[in-house]
Amino acid sequence: MSGLTLTFRGDAGTIVDMSSLLPERLAGQTAEDIAGLPLPRGGGVTTVGEMFELSAGDAAEAMLIRPGEAVLHRVGAGMASGRILVEGDVGSHAGAGMSGGLLRIRGDAGDALGGALPGLPLGMRGGLISVGGSAGDRTAERMRRGIVVVDGTVGAYSAGFMVAGTLAAGGGCGPHPGFGMRRGTLLLGRRQDAVPDGFADGGTRDWLFLHLLRRGLEGTGSWFERAGTTRAHRFIGDLAEGGHGEILAMA
């Protein structure tokens, strides 16, 4: 049986909270069952069937989301297992609090990708997020474990307050990367013009673990899977938090 496909058919610009539509929650349900589920939309609640055209398939296999011109927030937020593929852009908090599974976004992602949901102390705790476009501010904020790979740029304060895990951004990052970072790795596909605030220069060398990271990303088509080097300039920090995290800028 093939996976479940959801194709948006509402008005352009409609804001939808997708956090309830997770593979582990929908596994085994028919398209008719899923169509009747409540779905937060804008200032009210509608049903999945009102917002999406559904194809027959088991969400345990995979979920394919075609967002059209909708603004889909919290796609894959809290996901523990399974696969979600988005053919387009997503809004904020995609993959927030995720603990397992695979979330692939072919377009851009909004703020707090792989970060923490409001009121919760930790962000992503496992799994893999792959973004073909760019991502907004606070990407991988408070991340605890897992991998986020973004082919384009990530915004300000990305990897902020990171506890562990890896964020890899092929197009570089906005201001204040790694602010409050305790541990973990922010990997950048371009050189830094200056030493980031709160970090110390750690020199340039080849990094063995980057070979392992590339192996872990096989099949994703991400920028780092295609990178021809594992040589990077290291910055150590955030020094205010003990200096056990790192920013690696490809040399």
Helices and strands as residue ranges (DSSP letters): E 4-8, E 15-17, H 23-26, H 31-35, E 38-41, E 44-47, H 48-51, E 52-55, E 63-66, E 71-73, E 83-86, E 102-105, E 125-131, E 145-150, E 166-169, E 185-188, E 199-206, H 208-216, H 223-226, E 231-237, G 239-241, E 245-250
